[in-house]
Amino acid sequence: MEEQDFQFRQLADFMPQLVWTARPDGYVDYYNQQWYAYTGFEEGYGDQSWLPLLHPDDAQHCLDTWYNSVCTGEAYDIEYRFVDRKKPGTYRWFLGRACPIKDKSGQIVKWFGTCTDIDEQKRRAAHLEQLVVERTRQLDEANAQLTRSNEQLQQFASVASHDLQEPLRKIHTFSKLLLEQYAHGLGEEGTDLLLRMQRAVERMAELIRAILNYSRLTASPYQLAPVDLGKVVAETLADLDLIIQEKQAVIELCALPNVPGDRFQLRQLFQNLFSNALKFQPAGGRPLIRVTIQSANPQALAINSSIPVEGKEPAYWEIGVLDNGIGFDGQHRDRIFSMFERLNGRSRYAGSGIGLAICKRIVEHHRGAIAAESQPGAGAHFKIYLPALDS
């Protein structure tokens, strides 16, 4: 028995923790060398109270925990602070653990305990917590700034819808009057300059309307409601009926599902895609627009978008819009969704360069994504990913 006790003390002295043992009644009868080195207590000095070591805020909780364990026989695991003798007036965090050693009959014969220095870990955790608090504050400020920016954007939209467009309307009206009433005196060159001015005014008005639509999408909250995509597409094609007839376009449709979304925004989405398919055609070409539908798994959506996706198949629908137009170089498939990006000269194809950026913003409002595939002269294939109604 003495040999076992000697070996235990050697092992305890070798451990980096403060190690102690106590009798079943809670009286501490042994400390290892690390205890004496840390506390400065004299080895072999009788009843050594922990109270002078404990932080005043931790003392009562520590004592209550220990007395409860002695009474119930339950192990404990607790954090507390011991005074740091090397830095007077400061404390270090420790993790205290104690467990009862029982005989075959289940009676406690000894308590075994350790005190592990965790001060560095606690300080790191406190530092990380402070970083989180600071980061949260920064995010709150950024969100507040974003809110202010959205409000300013809405104010800009109001200005764009009236204050900017009104002068353009006057310029267009006056130039029209000049052409109607004074064209004979302006000569061919003067008439040509007025026509150029009118076209520039029309392009500016179109650009303002496009920016206004984009700003409304940016500032408006997303409203969730069931939308019949079949009706949306039918209404969109009805709006484009004249140009469809003029170009003798062929439209191939399929049955489309209901999806959660905003009816107006989804009409805008298909309006832009169909208009592009009708517009970007080779000279004399007869447009063909095909709409397809299939279920899409989250992996397919993640591949085609940076938007994180959750859910199981068929949580999303893949709606395809294919055309037989002039197409584009596939390396530009991401660039075409940026603001004011044009792959074709304005002299050949009119437009603001914002239509596909609006499409991208709309599908993002609907927790979806949009992708495009194409080759020059081989038409374009747009893939729209929208959540299913029950997702």
Disulfide bonds with the S-S distance in Angstrom:
none
